[in-house]
Amino acid sequence: MKTERSAGLHDQAKKLIPGGVNSPVRAFKSVGGVPRYFEKGSGAYVWDADGNRYIDYVLSWGPLILGHAHPDVLASLNDAATRGTSFGAPTHLETELAQLVVELVPSVEMVRFVNSGTEATMSALRLARAFTGRDKIVKFAGCYHGHADMLLVQAGSGVATLGLPDSPGVPEGATADTIVIPFNDLEAVEQVFAKWSDRVAAVIVEPIAGNMGLVKGSPEFLHGLQTMCRDHGSLFILDEVMTGFRVAIGGAQAFYGLDPDLTCLGKVIGGGLPVGAYAGKAEVMQTVAPVGPMYQAGTLSGNPLAMSAGLAALRALTEGDLFATISANTAKLVKGVVESGQEFNIPLQTGNAGTMFGVYFLAGAGADIVDFDTAKRYADTERYARYFHAMLERGVYFAPSQFEAGFVSSAHTEEDIDFSLKAIREFMEAERGI
Ligand code: KE4
């Protein structure tokens, strides 16, 4: 496969942009090889600078649930752009998208738009601290909520101990109130509340983790979390930046029947443009300036381009049985992966929920990945890297890291799924016995 132009573009980019990329995962560090520089996307496909076409299962890390350059999204963008790209003043478009989010996401009564998932979670946690008057926040190892200082934190020495910075440049003070515990571990949550009870402002969780590979929160864990937050006057925050409108139209909270105080959204609601949102119960959201005292702002928050693209995407997504079709294709893909793994005795753990999925190659049979520790212990990242490149060579683009999730769009046809499964089966056959 020719990659000269991507390689040349990467050499050029590295001189001007750290690692040649504007987000680390794009540099292919964990899988090796030449990062692909894309030049065009249409439907389920992307083309790189060397003219290679790929079936895209990254979809810009989730946003493009209708595929690339969907006509409805383009039409709405063109229409909005001709009337100006940003006003720094309210428009009816923000109200329309907020109304749609309130209608679709069960727990949400009010919405504030921002420009990224990071901003959404950072603001939601500030809001929880403002609303409760408490400082401690609880997150789970392996869950990623963006790169705000207080969230770049690794677990403390013991369960329920305070977190330690997980990146240079993050001062100890920034993570001193962040507690990191194992995902899917309700006992650890009980220990946190036993120790910090009325000092916990909020617990934030990815209901289905998509940033350690795909690991589902168990219903007992998630409902137990919600109950303990209620019992201790802490806010229950679902980070649905990835799962929102992907696991179900109403997000993971609809899938599990949860009722969080706040929900963080992003990706799909921007239709491919930069959007994030934090949303939830009106009683809590009223704390946000200018109504309440908690400050948060943004020059381009709610801009007409992003609002138009998000509206077009969500309206198209909720038409007919489109969502069910994407989910069925996702399940078909995962079923085929499982069957190939069984046929050639390749140990795997897979997961799918709605229109997102995950595939772990396991270092041995019998492993069960339920949290970040087991993911790091059991995942065979070398085989995943071979898989990634074998697929790339065959024109199928999966996430360039074992610890990410995959996504399907309404543009992926059954033929695309079958083509992908044929490539996957060829890889599994070649890996037999390695
Ligand atoms: P952004 O700031 O990247 O828009 O969103 C941060 C974020 C928050 N919460 C969840 C659950 C997320 O998955 C993300 C971002 N997801 C990654 C994918 N692992 C974005 C890809 C990247 O960082 O380049």
Residues whose N, C-alpha, C, O or C-beta is under 5 A from the ligand:
A	BS01	KE4	S23 V25 W61 S116 G117 T118 Y144 H145 G146 E206 G210 N211 D239 V241 M242 G266
